[in-house]
Amino acid sequence: MLAVALALFVLLLLLSAAMTFTFGVVHLLGTLAVAGLVGWIADLAVPGELPYGWLGAVVAGLVGGWLGALLIGNVGPQLFGVHLIPALLGAALLAFLAESLGKGALSRR
C-alpha cells in the first residue's frame, strides 16, 4: 500500500513538472508571436523595411515593448505579457530609427 501511494506521489510530481514546463514553453512562444506581430505592424506603419525580416520584427516588438514601457509605462491591453500600446509605439520608433540610420549609413558610402 505504501509503494502504491509513493508511486502515485512520484507520478503527480512528474505530471506537475511536465505541466509547468509545457505552460512555460507555450507562454514563451506566445510572447514571441505577439512581439513578432507587433513588430510587423510597426514595420507596415513606418515607411521602409526592418532588417532581417521576421526575426527583425520579433526583435523590434520585444525591444519596442521595453522602450515603449520606458516612455509611457505599461498601459493598455496585454497578450502573453506584452503590453500592446507601448510595444507598438516603441517598435514603430525603432523601425523609424532603423530606416533613418540605414539611409544615413548608405548615403555616406
Summary of the structure (lengths in Angstrom):
residues: 109
radius of gyration: 20.8
end to end distance: 79.3
largest distance: 79.5
contacts: 332
relative contact order: 0.14
helix: 81%
strand: 4%
